[in-house]
Amino acid sequence: MILWLTGAVIAALVAGVWALAANARAYVRRAEARWPPQGRFIDHDGVSLHVMEAGAADAPRLLLIHGASANLRELWRPLASALAEDHRVIAYDRPGMGFSARGRRGAHTLGSQAQCAARVLEQTGSGAALIVGHSLGAAVALRLALDFPQHVAGLVLIAPASHPYPGQPAWWARLSAAPLIGHAFAGLIVPWLGPVLGKAGAANNFAPAPTPKEYWDDAGVGLIFRPRAFRASAKDVAATKAEFAAQAPSYPEIMAPAIIVSAERDKVVSPKRHARALAVDMPAAELVTAPGAGHMPHRLRTDLVLSAIRRVDEMVAAPVQR
């Protein structure tokens, strides 16, 4: 009897794992058919990066860097059309997310992420660019300004994540980034429950405002629940506390003109700990408050973000007073 029960339990577990694995494969196919790549691919040390471009090739360049659990559509949809009128707008999927591949070693570090951003700029034109980064993408933009200042004309940092914080990174990030169990969680559970629970996560990003009805499709949110993409993002988030602590002391060295756009309240990233501290640390930075915009000023107060970009353009173009 005991042997029979043990066998039945094992068979049920195997069947459950098989069903979850089949669901994950089907989910990946559906998501990639629903939100296919729309740009071209460039090479970065043998790793393929998905890039989109718009605007005149000889216009001033502007690079969009998305945050965690996202892809290039996050910033492209609300900003690219207006900016392409007088910029060469470039966006890319950060390593492992969207349709970009990911290197095996060190891809979670901000130094490695900045190298990818630099390679995108090097392979899409010449000259310094205005860099627009959201959330964790803002931390990448800051590292780009530190490691490759020749590529950075100015910065617009939207709801930035930038400084060390108390406690630990999010539980889902630590679990997904862990060896073995992380593969199982991201590969079996996330494609099953992620699309359901992800609605609450999106609502958290937009709070106190409601989530726009078109957001899920417009931003291709479902791409993040593919196992490899989710685990890549999780590894980036799990590394943030140590990465921010190592990088933050260097922020006073960034002399590029910058505007930081942040809400008064943000359920994802504390404005006081990050945006306001960053405005103090950076010698050439201004802080703009986006009322009621939560973690998504680029979606809820697009006008303020576009104004910030125009303002940095003006600062970059202004003659040096002697």
C-alpha angles and dihedrals in degrees: 000000000000091000090049092051091047091051092048092051092049092048090050091050092049091048091049093050091047091051093048092048091050090049090051092053091048091048092053091052093049095046095048091047091049095047107025124179112278103185139051133275129243130186126247111181091323094317119115117230123195112226135181126195136186137171134045115327092228096048122106109283126243125185123204117206117190126210136236123316091016145089137218092284089071094076099017097066099055099033115026101073095054094040095048089069090079106004139063096239117205127182133171140186108251113240112296095007130095104356100325119113122228133229118240099234131050096349090134094063121098089228091059091044091052090051089056091051090049091051091051090054093046092052098044102052142306139281133044119310137208106249121214115190131178124207108315087006087065089059088053089049090052092050090049089055090050099045101030107026090158088068096051122080094166144334138237110188116193118200088333126207104208117131138065115267138197121263126019134305116272115299093237090055094050092046095047093046093052119103118260099350089053091056090050094047095046094039101046112016104035098059088049103045102017098079090051099044092038091077089067090048091054090049089053090054093053099040130159085028121061119257110262110250093233096047100096094055096033094055097036089235093168092068090076093065092067105109099241094045093048093049092047092053091044091055091051092050094044089056096049100093094056094036094051092047091054095045105039098075089063097056093096087065092066107099099170113116110261141182121199117205115198140153123238089245129028124174093201106043123019110240090205095053096041120015097034093043090049091052089056094046099049115073096208100038131117125195120222120190118219106199116224094356098121112190093333111068091146089061102034101032102025089152092063093048092049090048090051090052091050090048093052089048088056093048091050092049096044114109117249112255113229 
